[in-house]
Amino acid sequence: MGARTQAQRDETTVEIGYALFSAVFAAAVVFGAVAGPKLMFAMPYAVERGLLLAAVAAAALVLPLRVVTVLRRFPRGTARRGLPDQPSQPGRTSPDS
């Protein structure tokens, strides 16, 4: 594989940033959904502790899964692999139409 262009490196950086940001967001949502009842209802200490541990475990599982699924869909190689050509004139639907 040859040297990558700056655009390809930038595209990879943005994709990694998106994967990390969306993974943190998804993990926070899962954590809140599992641990949320602890804040809403009075529960015995053991149940609250169990909910908190389950929430941490679920978030710890979601975070790497989300990163892996986002990055596996990212194409390697050329920056525009698999995408159709852009029209040469604005408002056109196919190249040179």
C-alpha positions in Angstrom: 0.0 0.0 0.0 1.4 3.4 -1.0 1.6 6.6 1.0 -1.7 8.0 2.1 -2.8 11.5 1.3 -3.5 14.1 4.0 -7.2 13.8 3.1 -7.1 10.0 3.9 -5.3 10.6 7.2 -7.8 13.3 8.1 -10.7 11.0 7.2 -9.3 8.3 9.4 -8.8 10.7 12.3 -12.4 12.0 12.1 -13.8 8.4 11.9 -11.8 7.4 15.0 -13.1 10.5 16.8 -16.6 9.7 15.8 -16.2 6.1 17.0 -14.9 7.2 20.4 -17.5 10.0 20.9 -20.5 7.8 19.9 -19.2 4.9 22.1 -18.9 7.2 25.2 -22.4 8.5 24.5 -23.9 5.0 24.0 -22.1 3.8 27.2 -23.5 6.8 29.2 -27.0 6.1 27.9 -26.8 2.4 28.9 -25.3 3.3 32.3 -28.1 5.8 32.9 -30.8 3.3 31.8 -29.6 0.6 34.1 -28.6 2.7 37.1 -31.5 5.2 36.7 -33.9 3.3 38.9 -31.4 3.7 41.8 -32.0 7.4 41.7 -35.8 7.3 41.3 -36.7 4.7 43.9 -35.7 3.8 47.4 -34.2 0.4 47.4 -32.2 -1.8 49.7 -28.5 -1.2 49.6 -27.8 -4.6 48.0 -30.1 -3.9 45.1 -28.6 -0.4 44.6 -25.2 -1.9 44.6 -26.2 -4.6 42.2 -27.8 -2.0 39.8 -24.6 0.1 39.9 -22.4 -2.9 39.2 -24.7 -4.1 36.4 -24.7 -0.6 34.9 -20.9 -0.4 35.0 -20.6 -3.8 33.4 -23.1 -3.0 30.6 -21.4 0.3 29.9 -18.0 -1.4 29.8 -19.4 -3.9 27.3 -21.1 -1.3 25.1 -18.1 1.0 24.8 -15.6 -1.3 23.0 -18.4 -2.9 21.0 -19.5 0.4 19.6 -15.9 1.4 18.7 -15.3 -1.9 16.9 -18.6 -1.8 15.0 -18.0 1.8 13.8 -14.4 1.2 12.8 -15.1 -2.1 11.0 -17.6 -0.3 8.7 -14.9 2.3 7.8 -13.4 1.3 4.4 -9.6 0.9 4.3 -7.6 1.9 1.3 -8.7 4.8 -0.8 -10.6 7.6 0.8 -13.6 7.3 -1.5 -13.8 3.6 -2.1 -17.2 2.4 -3.0 -18.8 5.8 -3.3 -20.2 7.0 -6.6 -18.5 9.8 -8.6 -19.5 13.3 -7.8 -21.4 15.2 -10.5 -19.2 17.7 -12.4 -21.9 20.4 -12.2 -24.0 21.3 -9.1 -27.6 20.1 -9.4 -26.8 17.2 -11.7 -27.5 13.7 -10.7 -24.9 11.8 -12.7 -21.4 12.6 -13.9 -21.5 14.9 -16.9 -25.3 14.5 -17.5 
